[in-house]
């Protein structure tokens, strides 16, 4: 096991439509995509495609959607450690004008405790905060073992404050800041107070503000992708996380500036494609996206 990703698994149904029907109406979508979904799950698939060798601990039912999910994971060479639920989770995603509306059907009523895993050879752990008991257990264990720990802080969850005590790379969202009632700068100070060596707040089209090793806050600008090329922004953040983990695994000697720039190229590719599977880049796609678009002006 080279990397372990822990989170909630979904099957995503993404479709393009001008309007969503209500009442007794019908509508025809212009296009659709069906793929794996979930924050850490999508990150794991991205990591695998970019050369990492991830294992995945996630929710798993015994139904035809789960069998579809396992087939997808097998195609990417991902070993899945399932935690039993009654039903697979689904997301219905409607991208439009750089934003996306989402309806989720989620079963996170776990029927069994999280499975014990052998961590021999592990180099990185990535969490999205779902499955909080497993996240806290493996974060604390990995921190003690000297394994890199990474958190996708898309939202403040029930044990986020405690979990951050064991996190090396904390990359959180603007929504996370809002839930804390803090500004971007105040949130970075909060991450510093938790002794996270690297902390960041992602701001979508406005890039990312971050720090490392006790240094000052600095800006990583987004790349300037014309709006007409933006197809589906859903999952781009997950691709960003999976890409920086993959970069760390493949090139551990590189700086975090380089890891995050690589991840920026990956997410820039992602927003130009419909659905998570089409959004995940190859190494060549990352290089192409990174070279095609200039940085946005500050």
C-alpha positions as CSV (number, residue, x, y, z in Angstrom):
1,X,0.0,0.0,0.0
2,X,1.6,3.3,-1.1
3,X,-1.3,5.7,-0.3
4,X,-4.6,5.3,1.6
5,X,-7.6,7.5,0.8
6,X,-10.6,7.4,3.2
7,X,-14.1,8.8,2.4
8,X,-17.7,8.4,1.2
9,X,-18.2,6.7,-2.1
10,X,-20.8,7.9,-4.6
11,X,-22.0,7.1,-8.1
12,X,-22.3,10.5,-9.8
13,X,-24.8,11.2,-12.5
14,X,-23.9,14.5,-14.2
15,X,-26.0,16.1,-16.8
16,X,-26.2,19.4,-18.8
17,X,-29.6,21.0,-19.1
18,X,-30.9,24.5,-19.5
19,X,-33.6,24.1,-16.9
20,X,-34.6,21.6,-14.3
21,X,-38.3,20.4,-14.6
22,X,-40.7,20.8,-11.7
23,X,-44.2,19.5,-11.2
24,X,-45.4,17.5,-14.1
25,X,-42.8,18.7,-16.6
26,X,-40.1,17.0,-18.6
27,X,-36.8,18.1,-20.0
28,X,-34.2,16.8,-22.4
29,X,-30.5,17.0,-21.2
30,X,-27.9,18.0,-23.8
31,X,-25.3,15.6,-22.4
32,X,-24.6,13.3,-19.4
33,X,-21.8,11.3,-17.7
34,X,-21.9,8.6,-15.1
35,X,-18.8,8.0,-13.0
36,X,-17.4,7.4,-9.5
37,X,-17.8,10.2,-7.0
38,X,-17.0,11.5,-3.6
39,X,-14.2,13.8,-2.5
40,X,-11.5,11.4,-1.3
41,X,-12.7,8.7,-3.8
42,X,-12.3,11.0,-6.8
43,X,-8.9,12.1,-5.4
44,X,-7.9,8.4,-5.2
45,X,-8.9,7.8,-8.8
46,X,-6.9,10.9,-9.9
47,X,-3.9,9.8,-7.9
48,X,-4.0,6.3,-9.6
49,X,-4.2,7.7,-13.1
50,X,-1.2,10.0,-12.4
51,X,1.0,7.2,-11.3
52,X,0.2,6.6,-7.7
53,X,-0.8,3.3,-6.2
54,X,-3.7,4.1,-3.8
55,X,-5.9,1.9,-1.7
56,X,-9.4,3.2,-0.8
57,X,-11.4,2.8,2.4
58,X,-14.9,3.8,1.7
59,X,-18.6,3.1,2.1
60,X,-19.7,0.0,0.1
61,X,-23.1,-1.6,-0.3
62,X,-24.1,-5.0,-1.8
63,X,-26.0,-3.8,-4.8
64,X,-25.5,-3.3,-8.5
65,X,-24.2,0.3,-8.1
66,X,-21.5,-1.0,-5.8
67,X,-20.6,-3.7,-8.3
68,X,-20.3,-0.9,-10.9
69,X,-18.1,1.1,-8.6
70,X,-15.8,-1.9,-7.9
71,X,-15.4,-2.5,-11.6
72,X,-14.4,1.1,-12.0
73,X,-11.8,0.8,-9.2
74,X,-10.4,-2.4,-10.6
75,X,-9.9,-0.7,-14.0
76,X,-7.7,1.9,-12.2
77,X,-5.9,-0.7,-10.1
78,X,-7.3,0.6,-6.8
79,X,-7.8,-1.9,-4.0
80,X,-11.1,-1.1,-2.2
81,X,-11.6,-1.8,1.5
82,X,-15.4,-1.5,2.0
83,X,-17.3,-0.5,5.1
84,X,-20.7,-1.9,4.8
85,X,-23.9,0.2,4.3
86,X,-27.3,-0.9,3.0
87,X,-27.5,1.3,-0.1
88,X,-25.0,2.9,-2.4
89,X,-24.9,6.7,-2.4
90,X,-25.8,8.7,-5.5
91,X,-25.2,12.3,-6.6
92,X,-27.1,14.1,-9.3
93,X,-25.1,17.0,-10.6
94,X,-26.2,19.9,-12.8
95,X,-23.3,22.1,-13.9
96,X,-24.1,25.5,-15.4
97,X,-22.0,28.7,-15.9
98,X,-19.1,27.6,-13.8
99,X,-21.2,26.5,-10.9
100,X,-23.1,23.3,-10.1
101,X,-26.3,22.3,-8.3
102,X,-26.2,18.9,-6.5
103,X,-28.8,16.5,-5.1
104,X,-27.3,13.8,-2.9
105,X,-28.8,10.5,-1.8
106,X,-26.3,9.3,0.9
107,X,-26.2,6.3,3.2
108,X,-23.5,6.7,5.8
109,X,-25.2,4.5,8.5
110,X,-22.3,2.1,8.7
111,X,-23.3,-1.5,9.7
112,X,-19.8,-2.5,10.9
113,X,-16.7,-0.8,12.5
114,X,-14.1,0.4,10.0
115,X,-11.7,-2.4,9.0
116,X,-8.1,-2.6,10.5
117,X,-5.6,-2.3,7.7
118,X,-1.9,-3.1,7.5
119,X,0.0,0.1,6.7
120,X,3.4,-1.4,5.7
121,X,5.0,0.8,3.1
122,X,2.5,3.6,3.3
123,X,3.7,7.0,2.3
124,X,0.6,9.2,2.3
125,X,-2.9,9.3,3.8
126,X,-5.6,11.5,2.4
127,X,-8.9,12.2,4.1
128,X,-12.1,14.1,3.3
129,X,-13.5,14.1,6.9
130,X,-16.2,11.6,6.1
131,X,-16.1,8.4,8.2
132,X,-14.8,10.5,11.1
133,X,-13.9,7.6,13.4
134,X,-11.8,5.9,10.7
135,X,-10.3,9.3,9.7
136,X,-9.2,10.1,13.2
137,X,-7.8,6.6,13.9
138,X,-5.7,6.5,10.7
139,X,-4.6,10.1,10.9
140,X,-3.3,9.6,14.4
141,X,-1.6,6.3,13.5
142,X,0.0,7.7,10.4
143,X,1.2,10.8,12.1
144,X,3.0,8.6,14.7
145,X,4.5,6.5,11.9
146,X,5.8,9.6,10.1
147,X,3.5,9.1,7.1
148,X,2.3,12.3,5.4
149,X,-1.3,13.1,6.3
150,X,-3.5,15.3,4.1
151,X,-7.0,16.7,4.7
152,X,-9.5,17.9,2.2
153,X,-11.4,20.4,4.4
154,X,-14.4,20.9,2.2
155,X,-16.6,21.5,5.3
156,X,-16.2,21.5,9.1
157,X,-17.2,18.1,10.3
158,X,-17.9,16.7,13.8
159,X,-14.3,16.0,14.8
160,X,-12.4,18.4,12.4
161,X,-10.8,20.3,15.3
162,X,-9.4,17.1,16.8
163,X,-8.5,15.7,13.4
164,X,-6.3,18.7,12.5
165,X,-4.0,17.9,15.3
166,X,-2.7,15.0,13.2
167,X,-2.7,16.7,9.7
168,X,0.4,17.7,7.8
169,X,-1.2,19.2,4.7
170,X,-4.6,20.9,5.4
171,X,-6.2,22.3,2.3
172,X,-9.6,23.7,3.1
173,X,-12.4,25.5,1.2
174,X,-13.9,29.0,1.4
175,X,-17.0,27.2,2.8
176,X,-14.9,25.8,5.6
177,X,-13.9,29.4,6.5
178,X,-17.5,30.6,6.5
179,X,-18.5,27.7,8.8
180,X,-15.8,28.7,11.2
181,X,-16.9,32.4,10.9
182,X,-13.3,33.3,9.9
183,X,-11.6,35.2,7.1
184,X,-9.1,33.4,4.9
185,X,-6.2,34.8,6.9
186,X,-7.8,33.9,10.2
187,X,-8.4,30.4,9.0
188,X,-4.7,30.0,8.0
189,X,-3.8,31.2,11.5
190,X,-6.2,28.6,12.9
191,X,-4.4,25.9,10.9
192,X,-1.0,27.2,12.1
193,X,-2.4,26.9,15.7
194,X,-3.1,23.3,15.0
195,X,0.6,22.8,14.0
196,X,-0.2,21.9,10.4
197,X,3.1,22.4,8.5
198,X,1.3,23.3,5.3
199,X,-2.1,25.1,5.3
200,X,-4.2,26.4,2.4
201,X,-7.6,27.9,1.6
202,X,-8.8,27.2,-2.0
203,X,-10.9,30.1,-3.6
204,X,-11.9,28.5,-6.9
205,X,-11.4,30.9,-9.8
206,X,-9.4,33.2,-7.4
207,X,-6.7,30.6,-6.8
208,X,-5.4,29.6,-3.4
209,X,-3.8,31.3,-0.4
210,X,-1.4,29.2,1.6
211,X,1.7,28.9,3.8
212,X,4.4,26.4,4.6
213,X,6.9,25.8,7.3
214,X,6.0,28.8,9.4
215,X,6.3,31.2,6.4
216,X,4.0,34.0,5.4
217,X,0.8,33.7,3.5
218,X,1.2,33.6,-0.3
219,X,-1.0,33.4,-3.3
220,X,-1.1,30.7,-5.9
221,X,-3.2,32.3,-8.7
222,X,-5.7,30.3,-10.7
223,X,-5.0,29.8,-14.4
224,X,-7.1,32.0,-16.7
225,X,-9.4,29.6,-18.5
226,X,-12.0,31.4,-20.7
227,X,-15.5,30.8,-19.4
228,X,-16.6,29.3,-22.7
229,X,-14.2,26.4,-22.0
230,X,-15.5,25.7,-18.5
231,X,-17.8,22.7,-18.8
232,X,-18.1,21.2,-15.3
233,X,-16.4,22.5,-12.1
234,X,-17.6,19.7,-9.9
235,X,-14.8,17.4,-8.8
236,X,-12.1,19.9,-9.8
237,X,-11.1,20.4,-6.1
238,X,-11.0,16.6,-5.6
239,X,-8.7,16.3,-8.7
240,X,-6.5,19.0,-7.1
241,X,-6.1,17.0,-3.9
242,X,-5.4,13.7,-5.8
243,X,-2.9,15.4,-8.0
244,X,-0.8,16.9,-5.2
245,X,-0.7,13.6,-3.4
246,X,0.4,11.9,-6.7
247,X,3.0,14.5,-7.2
248,X,4.3,14.0,-3.6
249,X,4.5,10.2,-4.2
250,X,6.2,10.5,-7.6
251,X,8.6,13.3,-6.8
252,X,9.0,13.6,-3.0
253,X,12.1,15.8,-3.5
254,X,10.0,18.6,-5.1
255,X,8.8,21.6,-3.1
256,X,5.1,22.1,-2.1
257,X,5.0,25.0,-4.5
258,X,5.8,22.5,-7.3
259,X,3.2,20.0,-6.0
260,X,0.5,22.6,-5.9
261,X,1.4,24.0,-9.3
262,X,1.1,20.5,-10.7
263,X,-2.3,20.1,-9.0
264,X,-3.4,23.4,-10.4
265,X,-2.7,22.1,-13.9
266,X,-4.7,19.0,-13.1
267,X,-7.8,20.9,-11.9
268,X,-7.5,23.3,-14.8
269,X,-7.8,20.3,-17.1
270,X,-10.7,18.9,-15.0
271,X,-13.1,21.9,-15.4
272,X,-13.0,21.5,-19.2
273,X,-14.7,18.1,-19.1
274,X,-18.0,16.6,-18.1
275,X,-18.1,14.1,-15.2
276,X,-15.3,12.9,-12.9
277,X,-13.9,10.2,-15.1
278,X,-13.4,12.5,-18.1
279,X,-12.1,15.2,-15.8
280,X,-9.1,13.2,-14.5
281,X,-6.0,14.0,-16.4
282,X,-3.0,12.1,-17.6
283,X,0.5,13.5,-17.0
284,X,0.5,14.9,-20.5
285,X,-2.9,16.6,-19.9
286,X,-1.4,18.3,-16.8
287,X,1.5,19.6,-18.7
288,X,-0.7,20.8,-21.5
289,X,-3.1,22.7,-19.3
290,X,-0.3,24.2,-17.3
291,X,1.3,25.6,-20.4
292,X,-1.9,26.6,-22.3
293,X,-3.3,29.2,-19.9
294,X,-1.6,32.2,-18.1
295,X,-2.0,32.9,-14.5
296,X,-4.9,35.2,-13.6
297,X,-3.8,38.7,-12.5
298,X,-3.9,39.2,-8.7
